[in-house]
Amino acid sequence: MTRAAIPGLEAPDPVLEAEIRSRLNDVETTLEKAVRADYELLGEAASYILTAGGKRFRPMLVLLAGHFGDPGDPRLVHGAVAIELTHVATLYHDDVMDEAQFRHGVPSVNAKWDNSIAILSGDFLFAKASEISADLGAEVTRLLARTIAMVCDGQIRDVSTSGSLSQTEQGYMETIRRKTAALIATSCRLGGMLSDAPPEHVDRLERFGEALGMGFQLSDDIMDVIATEEELGKPPGQDLRQGVYTLPVLHALQNGPRGRELSELLSGGPPQGELLDRALRLVASDAPLGPARAAVTREVRRAREVAAGLPGGPAKDALLNLTEYLAVRCGAAT
C-alpha cells in the first residue's frame, strides 16, 4: 500500500505527490528485500505486518524532508527503510505487551503465531534497521540508536502506568513524546541529514517532527474513542481495553458525576464487553473531547510555527497539509 491509497495524506502538488509515491514504491521493494531470512518462518513472520499495509507515514516524512536538500539522494530510500523497520519492530513488541489481537486489520504476529515468534521477529527487524543505518554512516547509526533508546523509555513509562487512575496529563504527554513523537522527529531529521540540507533546516525539521508526532498520537487517541472499526482497522476502545488511559480518559475522569462513574468502572481493571461500551460513551462526550482536541490544536499550531522558518515550496506545503489532516480527522481546530 502506498500513501496515495490513504485519503488525506496526498501532497497538494501533484508532481511532488507522484515523485513521493514513486520513491515509496522503491521503499516497498527495499523493505521486501531487507526482511528476507534464511529460515522460512523468520522471513514470513518478519514480513507479515509489513505486507499487511500501513500508511508508511514515517518513510514518507523522510522523503519529504529530503526535499529541503537533494531529494534524489539514494540514501533517502535506505533511511526510510531503516525508519520503517524500526517502527514495525516496536509494533511487534507493543502487541506482545498489550496482548493485542489485531494490527492493520489482520491478526497480530503474537496472535497468529505466539509471543516468542513476535519478540524474536521484532528483534530481527531492529537488527536489520541497524545494519542499514551502519551503511549510512556513524551519525545515522547514533541517531537511530538514541531514538530507539528513547522509544524504549517511553514504552516503560507506558507500561508502568497501565491501569493507573492517578496518571497526570504532564506524565502522559512526556510518555507519548518519547514513545511516539521521537521516531517521527527522527524521520524528519534523517531526511534532512541524508539529503545534505543546511544544518539549520535539519534542526527545524526535527522540531517540526516532534510537534507533528505529538499531534499524531493525540489525534489517534481521540480516534480510538470516536472512530468505527472500519476506519481504524481494529475494534475501537483498544487503549481502554489494554489499560492505557489516554488524554481523553484523563479529562473524562475529571468530569463531575460522569467522571466518578468512569473511575468506579475502571477501578476494577481495564473494562471489557458492556463495561467497555459504557466507558467509551463516557469518554466520548463533549467535555473530555474538548480539551483533548485543544491539545491536538496546540501541537498542530506549534508544528506550523516551526515550519514557517523552512523555505517555501511544495515540500513545505505538504508538511503543512499533514498538520491540517491530523487536526481535521479528529475534529480539532487548525
Secondary structure, DSSP 8 states (H G I E B T S, - for coil): --GGGSTT-S-SSHHHHHHHHHHHHHHHHHHHHHT--SSHHHHHHHHHHHHT----HHHHHHHHHGGGS-TT-THHHHHHHHHHHHHHHHHHHHHHHHT--EETTEE-HHHHS-HHHHHHHHHHHHHHHHHHHHHT-HHHHHHHHHHHHHHHHHHHHHHHTTT-S---HHHHHHHHIIIIIHHHHHHHHHHHHHTT--HHHHHHHHHHHHHHHHHHHHHHHHHHHHS-HHHHTS-TTHHHHTT---HHHHHHTTSHHHHHHHHHHHTTSS--HHHHHHHHHHHTSHHHHHHHHHHHHHHHHHHHHHHTTS--SHHHHHHHHHHHHHHHHHT---
